[in-house]
Amino acid sequence: MLYIIGLGLGDERDITLRGLEAVRSCDKVYVEAYTSLLSFGLASDGLSRMEKLYGKDIVVADREMVEEHADAILREATDSNVAFLVVGDPFGATTHTDLVVRAKKIGLEVRVIHNASVMNAIGICGLQLYRYGETVSIPFFTDTWRPDSFYPKIHRNRQLGLHTLCLLDIRVKEPSLESLCRGKKCYEPPRYMQIHTAINQLLEIEESNGKSAYDAETKCVGIARLGYEDQKIVAGSMKDLLDVDFGLPLHCLVIVGETHPVEEEMLDFYSIKSING
Amino acid sequence: MLYIIGLGLGDERDITLRGLEAVRSCDKVYVEAYTSLLSFGLASDGLSRMEKLYGKDIVVADREMVEEHADAILREATDSNVAFLVVGDPFGATTHTDLVVRAKKIGLEVRVIHNASVMNAIGICGLQLYRYGETVSIPFFTDTWRPDSFYPKIHRNRQLGLHTLCLLDIRVKEPSLESLCRGKKCYEPPRYMQIHTAINQLLEIEESNGKSAYDAETKCVGIARLGYEDQKIVAGSMKDLLDVDFGLPLHCLVIVGETHPVEEEMLDFYSIKSING
């Protein structure tokens, strides 16, 4: 049996009782590093805290390991119980569909244990979940690569009066250009896009496309460390949010569409003006 | 302090460790009946199982009670810890924004503990969450009221190649027409829309609008009891799904947009054809 278990947002105590029971029934426990490093990794003792609370040794499986050794992990699960822990929900922002497809192809029983992910926890900012359009991702620009595929999607959402959740780029364990050239494995330090970088990129793309999908006065909500005890939520114009220090990752951004009165009331509590007195 | 705690989908064991800790620290615990009856209520001993596991007496707060006595609940929370338990995520399909707004208005500290909701757990059907457009609700038609506000939304999503999550109507503790006339409180028996009813209504509205947003051959995924141990997921055309017995509530329906290969592979596992051999 392969269990794919969502850990939710926050720390090791955000697992569900059902998830904990499953982990404790397993012979082998993996935790996906790609995203988990982001939250648990912020506390340097994240892994050992998990191992202590769950009562199991946990193997950190980074993206490379999962891609290269998925078959071995699945083989283990054919004659024992294996848990694969995932930050958020197993089918949240990052997908584990591929692992499930592989497992099902060899007739392996898969059980998924759900948890919160950014896709629903974002509701805390007060904008109704059913009023969101398509979600977009904002990738880090480089000197030569400034992709804008998010732009027409945001434009459409705005024309329809819908909110847009922008997921901001994460670069963890990216091979360095030098290492690619030399055939050795060296990695760039991890990078997490901050809200002000995302807004600057958004404004640059608006300027080059010029369709008035949004501008510096467009109302947004910036959210840092969603679901953590020290999460920070600030509502204001793009221009206003450029100056807010949101602190440690992860950051995400919502571009606000048309709002109902109860949405307005919630945004008021997070407004940069009410926060700054 | 007011805690608003998501219970997730399934049963009492889907609470998170953080949520359980919070419940146990509270002097008074309410559970919202409007949605909770749907899942925990299916097992007649749902409430007592929760009380036993959480180690607290729990007051069932139906919609009427919350609307009429919100101020009293909030007053209790000003000088003690009060938990308000909610099926799914506090800001999932059903919103608790209003309670939070009222609490914040009187300066009450509110802590939200997230969990899975239909809005992210739907990812299990294999369609990527970021490829969904606006979510729609399908209300029960009556002889004289056949609202179709979902139709243009589905139409737009389909034109953009996006998937559409359809939330199906729930009628719990609706005053009966007779009771409204006599001024006494009597209630209709609860009703939960089934997938075949939703599809019949969708096809009726397509026929009267005639814009070819979808038809009987359009691929859909029907999901019953999402997140429960006996959940049922079947992919097929609207016409095919009309004949599937999905069993007990809750049901929901996804109208499939354009698909990527890995989405196709997952849908194949749930296909009505592969299930029926």
Interface residues (C-beta under 8 A of the other chain):
Chain A: G6 G8 L9 G10 R13 D14 I15 T16 L17 R18 L20 E21 L53 D89 P90 F91 G92 A93 T95 T97 D98 V100 V101 K104 V112 H114 N115 A116 S117 M119 N120 A121 I122 G123 I124 G126 Q128 L129 Y130 R131 Y132 G133 E134 T135 V136 S137 R156 L160 L162 L167 G227 V262 E263 E265 M266 F269
Chain B: G6 G8 L9 G10 R13 D14 I15 T16 L17 R18 L20 E21 L53 D89 P90 F91 G92 A93 T95 T97 D98 V100 V101 K104 V112 H114 N115 A116 S117 M119 N120 A121 I122 G123 I124 G126 Q128 L129 Y130 R131 Y132 G133 E134 T135 V136 S137 R156 L160 L162 L167 G227 V262 E263 E265 M266 F269
